[in-house]
Amino acid sequence: MAITSAPAGLLLTPGAGADRDHPTLRSVEDRLARHDPPLPVTRVDFPYRIAGKRAPDRPNVAVPHVRAEAETFAGRVGVTTDRLLLGGRSYGGRMCSMAVADGLPAAGLVLLSYPLHPPGKPERLRVDHFGALDVPVLFVSGDRDPFGSPDELAAHTAAIPGPVTRITLPGTHDVKDLDAISDAVATWIDGL
């Protein structure tokens, strides 16, 4: 799928155990506020976090929530969801990718520290939906991420029919160089 116009906004979601104020999400939002032109960003929490619970929502709750938040954000910026980029850290990015695979129109996916599998359990892959991702996808991950090595990510993202960009940065699942993450996102958006 080719993007015919510039994305109109980015919806960001947090990883499990974090909230919308995670430093990575805030850094990306701050960087895109300085983008030329600035790109609207909204950071949203999942229902479990809003309710004060610890256990993350199952996909049957989280995916419809992503859809609803994307539709609300699209309405706020005056577009349809196919003009929005969707994504986030770890669990949040995974739920956004599942929403797109489930038919939510989007301009692309920004997946930060995608949890390819649980640490130490490479047989429990979270990639069944990759074949339905016919949008541009950015993966930004640490070179020592226990949730999926760069080689594992390269092998499994080959199933994605949309254009895939993989950026590997020094670090584990929680890459510390927030400027590098934010710059990678901004550069990728410029290339769309």
N, C-alpha and C positions, 0 to 999 in steps of 0.2 A: 504494500500500500504506500503510495507516495503522498506526502503532505503537500497540499496545494496552497496553503497559507501558513503564516507563522503561528505557533501555538499562542493561545490567548491567556493561558494560566497554568499553574502547576499545583496539584493537590498532593500534599505530603502526609503520610501516616507513620506512626512510630512502631518500633519493634515491641515484642511482648515484654512486659515489665517496665516499659517506658511510657512517657506521655508525649503530647504534642509539643512540649517545650524541650525535648531532647536537644542537646547542643548541636548535633549534626543537622537536624532539621532547621533549627534557627539560623545556622551558618549558611545553609543553602538559600533560605529566604532572604537573608541580609545581602548575599552576593547578587541575587537576581533583582533586588531592589535597586542595585547600582548598575544593572545591565542596561545596554542601550539598544532598544528602549527597555525600560523597567518591565519585568514580567510579574503580574500578580501571582501571589502564592497564598494558599490557605493551608494551615496545619490543623489536622483534626484528630480527635481521640476516638477510640473504639468504644462501643457500649459498655464493655466490662470495666473499662477505666473510668468512664463517666459515672458508673454505679458504685465505684470504690472497691471493685473486686480485684483479686490478684490473677486469677486464671484467665488467659486470653480466650476470646470468643472463638467458637468453632466457625469454620467457613460458612455454614448455612446462616449464621448471624452476621459475620463480618463482611461477607461479599455483598449482600443487599445493603449494608450500611455504607460501603464504599460507593455503590451505585447512587444511593440517596444523597450522600454528601457531594458527589460529582455533579449531580443534577442541580443541587442547590447552588453550588459554586458557579456552574455554567450560567445559570439564570442571573446570578449577581453580576457577572462580567458581560452578560448579554450575548452569549454564544450557546451552541449545543456542545455536548460532552466530547464530540469528535474533534473539537478544537483545544481540548485540555490534555496536558500531560498528567499522568497519574503515577504515584510511586511512594517510596518511603524506605525506611530501614527494615531489614530482616523480615519479620512476620508481616509488618505493614506493607512492604513492597510485594511480598508473596500474595497477600490478600488482594492487592490492586491488580496483580497479574492474573489472578484467578477470575476477578470481575471482568477483565477484558476478554479473557478466554471464554467466559460465559456469555459474551455478546455485548458488553458495555462498549460503545464506540469511544475511542480515545485517539489522540494524536501520537501517543507514544508512552513508553514506560521508563521511569527512572528508578532502578532497583539498586539500593545501597546495601551492601553486605547481605546479598540474597542467601537465605538458608537452604542450600541445596540438599542437605541432609542433616540430621542431628549429629553433634560431635561424636566421633567414634563409631558411627553407625552408617557407613556409606551405602549399605544395602537399602536403607529407608529413604529413597530419593523422593523429592518433592517436585517432580518435573512432568507428571502425566499431562498437564495442560499446555506444555510448551508448544506443541504442534499447532495450537489454535491462536498463537500470538502473531498475527499478521500486521504488526505495527513496528516502528523502530523501537529498539530496546537498548537501554544503557545499563550495564552492570559495572558498579564500582565496588571493588572488594580488596581486602587485605591479602598480601602474599602468603600469610601464615594462618588464614582463616580456618578454624577447625570445622566449620559448617560447609566447607567445600574449597578444595585447592584450586589454583588457577587452571591446572590441567583438567581437573574434573569439570570445572565450569565450562571450559572450552569444549570438552567432549559432549556435554549434555545440551549446551545452548545451540549446538549444530542442528537440533530438531526444530528450532524456531524459524518459521518461514519469513518473518520480517527481518529487516537489517539489524544486526546485533553489533554493538560496540562494547568491548570489555576493557576496562581500565583497572590495572592492578597497582595498588599502592603499598608501601611498607606498612605492615601491621597485622593484627589478628582480626577478629570479628568486629571489634570496636576501633576502627582506624582513628588514630589521634590527630592526624593532620587535616583539620577541618577546612583549611584554605584549599588544600589540594583536592579534596572532595568537591567543594563548591565550585572551584575553577573547572574541574572536569565536567560538571553538570552544565555550567554556563557555556563552555566550549562546544559541548555536544549539541546543545540547543542552537547555537550559532550555525552549526553544520546541517541542521534539518532543512 
